[in-house]
Amino acid sequence: MPQRTKRRSHHTSGAAAGLTGPAMSSSLHSVQTGDTHPQHDSGSIWNRRRVLLLNSTYEPLTALPVRRAIIMLLCGKADVVHDDPSGPVIHSAARSIAVPSVIRLRVFVRVPYRARVPMTRAALMHRDRFCCAYCGGKADTVDHVVPRSRGGEHSWENCVACCSTCNHRKGDKLLAELGWSLRMAPASPKGQHWRLLSTVKDLDPSWARYLGEGAA
């Protein structure tokens, strides 16, 4: 008698979406782009590219790997909201699907409410729009306004995006000691979409309309 195989369940922050199906995902084999190179950079499409998952009410939930998003479409759990006609195409044995940028659940998922958004480097950079809080240049690091060595907390209200030059010049000094000032008072962002921004560094431009002003 052939052995029965167990199917693993896959969980996302939209866990109620009920993602399953590694067997189906294995049939998604060929990646073809809109250029002259079939199979072009297929590894990065599977591993790096993310698809925005919206609730049925268009509330942003999470960013999914391409494979998981395609499985949800094939299983009828989600519909395409935005895709790129000139982008990559996934081929299975029976059909071809253009890789979407945004998909939406067919059934509403209730998300537990958490008042405070977790602070991550990605979310902090998005909050400060990748600009140094001191000089306005391009930020590439994070600085504690009141240094940790002088009692400063690792919090939204005490952390800012910063360029390496300003970070080095500031060191463990207070702003008053340098005669510096902040371009904007740091604060904790509000809104469900910030939970998604805390996990994603690079955003697809097509996501902006679903993420609100904080993603601009």
C-alpha positions as CSV (number, residue, x, y, z in Angstrom):
1,M,0.0,0.0,0.0
2,P,1.5,3.4,-0.9
3,Q,2.3,5.6,2.0
4,R,0.3,8.7,2.6
5,T,2.2,11.9,2.7
6,K,1.5,14.7,5.2
7,R,1.0,18.2,3.9
8,R,2.5,21.0,5.8
9,S,0.6,24.2,6.5
10,H,2.1,27.5,5.7
11,H,1.4,30.5,8.0
12,T,1.6,34.2,7.3
13,S,0.4,37.2,9.2
14,G,-2.7,36.5,7.1
15,A,-2.7,33.0,8.7
16,A,-6.4,32.6,8.3
17,A,-5.9,32.5,4.6
18,G,-5.1,28.9,5.1
19,L,-2.1,28.5,2.8
20,T,-1.2,24.9,2.0
21,G,0.1,23.1,-0.9
22,P,3.8,22.3,-1.4
23,A,2.8,19.7,-3.9
24,M,1.2,22.3,-6.1
25,S,4.1,24.7,-5.7
26,S,6.5,22.1,-7.0
27,S,4.6,22.2,-10.3
28,L,5.4,25.9,-10.8
29,H,8.5,25.4,-12.7
30,S,9.3,27.9,-15.5
31,V,9.8,31.6,-15.1
32,Q,9.8,33.7,-18.2
33,T,10.3,37.5,-18.3
34,G,9.2,40.1,-20.8
35,D,12.7,40.3,-22.3
36,T,14.6,37.9,-24.5
37,H,15.9,35.8,-21.7
38,P,13.5,33.1,-20.6
39,Q,14.5,31.8,-17.1
40,H,16.2,35.2,-16.5
41,D,17.0,35.7,-12.8
42,S,14.4,33.1,-11.7
43,G,16.1,32.6,-8.4
44,S,15.7,36.2,-7.4
45,I,12.0,36.1,-8.4
46,W,11.3,33.2,-6.1
47,N,13.6,34.4,-3.2
48,R,13.5,38.2,-3.2
49,R,10.4,39.4,-4.9
50,R,7.4,40.0,-2.6
51,V,3.7,40.3,-3.4
52,L,1.5,42.6,-1.3
53,L,-1.5,40.7,0.3
54,L,-4.6,42.7,1.0
55,N,-7.6,41.8,3.1
56,S,-10.9,41.5,1.3
57,T,-11.4,45.1,2.5
58,Y,-8.2,46.2,0.8
59,E,-6.4,46.6,4.2
60,P,-2.7,45.6,3.8
61,L,-1.8,42.4,5.7
62,T,1.7,41.3,4.7
63,A,4.2,40.8,1.9
64,L,4.3,37.2,0.6
65,P,6.9,35.3,-1.4
66,V,6.0,34.9,-5.0
67,R,5.5,31.1,-4.7
68,R,3.0,31.5,-1.9
69,A,1.1,34.2,-3.6
70,I,0.8,32.1,-6.8
71,I,-0.5,29.1,-4.8
72,M,-3.2,31.3,-3.2
73,L,-4.3,32.4,-6.7
74,L,-4.4,28.8,-7.9
75,C,-6.3,27.6,-4.9
76,G,-8.9,30.4,-5.4
77,K,-8.1,32.0,-2.0
78,A,-7.2,35.4,-3.6
79,D,-7.6,37.5,-6.7
80,V,-5.1,39.7,-8.6
81,V,-5.5,43.4,-7.9
82,H,-2.4,44.6,-9.7
83,D,0.0,42.9,-12.1
84,D,2.7,43.9,-14.6
85,P,1.8,42.7,-18.2
86,S,5.5,43.1,-19.1
87,G,6.8,41.3,-16.0
88,P,7.7,37.7,-15.3
89,V,5.3,34.8,-16.1
90,I,5.1,31.6,-14.1
91,H,4.3,28.4,-16.0
92,S,2.7,25.3,-14.5
93,A,1.6,22.2,-16.3
94,A,-1.8,23.5,-17.1
95,R,-1.6,27.3,-17.2
96,S,0.5,30.5,-17.2
97,I,0.2,33.3,-14.6
98,A,1.8,36.7,-14.7
99,V,3.5,37.4,-11.4
100,P,1.2,39.9,-9.5
101,S,2.3,42.9,-7.5
102,V,-0.8,43.0,-5.3
103,I,-3.4,40.3,-4.5
104,R,-6.6,40.4,-2.3
105,L,-8.2,37.7,-0.2
106,R,-11.6,36.6,-1.2
107,V,-12.6,36.1,2.4
108,F,-12.2,38.7,5.2
109,V,-9.5,37.9,7.8
110,R,-9.8,39.5,11.3
111,V,-6.4,40.7,12.4
112,P,-5.6,41.0,16.1
113,Y,-5.1,44.7,17.0
114,R,-1.8,45.8,18.5
115,A,-1.6,49.4,19.6
116,R,2.2,50.0,19.2
117,V,4.0,49.2,16.0
118,P,7.3,47.2,16.5
119,M,10.3,49.3,15.7
120,T,12.7,47.8,13.1
121,R,15.4,49.3,11.0
122,A,13.2,49.0,7.9
123,A,10.2,50.7,9.4
124,L,12.4,53.5,10.9
125,M,13.9,54.2,7.5
126,H,10.5,54.4,5.9
127,R,9.3,56.7,8.7
128,D,12.2,59.1,8.1
129,R,11.9,58.6,4.3
130,F,15.6,57.4,4.2
131,C,16.8,61.0,5.1
132,C,19.3,61.9,7.8
133,A,17.5,63.5,10.7
134,Y,20.3,66.0,11.1
135,C,21.5,67.1,7.7
136,G,18.8,65.8,5.4
137,G,21.2,63.7,3.3
138,K,20.7,60.0,2.4
139,A,20.5,57.9,5.6
140,D,22.3,54.6,5.8
141,T,22.3,53.9,9.6
142,V,20.3,54.5,12.8
143,D,21.2,56.9,15.6
144,H,20.0,57.2,19.2
145,V,19.3,60.9,19.8
146,V,20.2,60.5,23.4
147,P,23.0,58.0,23.3
148,R,22.5,54.6,25.0
149,S,25.6,55.3,27.0
150,R,23.9,58.3,28.5
151,G,20.6,56.7,29.3
152,G,18.8,56.9,25.9
153,E,16.2,54.3,25.1
154,H,16.0,52.2,22.0
155,S,12.5,53.5,21.0
156,W,10.7,55.2,18.2
157,E,10.9,58.5,20.2
158,N,14.7,58.3,20.6
159,C,15.9,56.7,17.3
160,V,16.3,58.4,13.9
161,A,17.6,57.6,10.5
162,C,21.1,59.1,10.1
163,C,23.9,59.3,7.6
164,S,27.3,57.8,8.5
165,T,29.0,61.2,8.5
166,C,26.6,62.7,11.1
167,N,26.6,59.5,13.1
168,H,30.4,59.6,13.4
169,R,30.5,63.3,14.2
170,K,27.8,63.0,16.9
171,G,29.3,60.0,18.7
172,D,28.0,59.9,22.3
173,K,27.3,63.6,22.5
174,L,23.9,65.3,23.2
175,L,22.4,67.6,20.5
176,A,22.7,70.6,22.9
177,E,26.4,70.0,23.2
178,L,26.8,70.1,19.4
179,G,24.4,72.9,18.8
180,W,22.4,70.5,16.5
181,S,18.6,70.2,16.2
182,L,16.3,67.6,14.7
183,R,14.6,68.3,11.4
184,M,11.5,66.6,12.8
185,A,10.6,65.2,16.2
186,P,10.7,61.4,16.1
187,A,7.5,59.6,17.1
188,S,5.9,56.2,16.8
189,P,4.0,55.8,13.5
190,K,0.4,54.7,13.5
191,G,-1.6,52.6,11.1
192,Q,-1.9,48.9,10.3
193,H,0.3,49.3,7.2
194,W,3.3,50.1,9.4
195,R,3.5,46.5,10.6
196,L,4.1,45.5,7.0
197,L,6.7,48.3,6.5
198,S,8.6,47.0,9.5
199,T,9.4,43.8,7.6
200,V,10.0,45.1,4.0
201,K,12.9,47.4,3.0
202,D,12.2,47.8,-0.7
203,L,8.6,48.6,-1.7
204,D,7.1,48.0,-5.1
205,P,5.8,51.4,-6.4
206,S,2.4,49.8,-7.1
207,W,1.9,49.2,-3.4
208,A,1.9,52.9,-2.4
209,R,-1.9,53.5,-3.0
210,Y,-2.7,50.7,-0.5
211,L,-0.2,51.6,2.2
212,G,-1.3,55.2,2.8
213,E,0.8,58.3,3.2
214,G,3.4,56.6,5.4
215,A,4.7,54.7,2.5
216,A,5.3,57.6,0.2
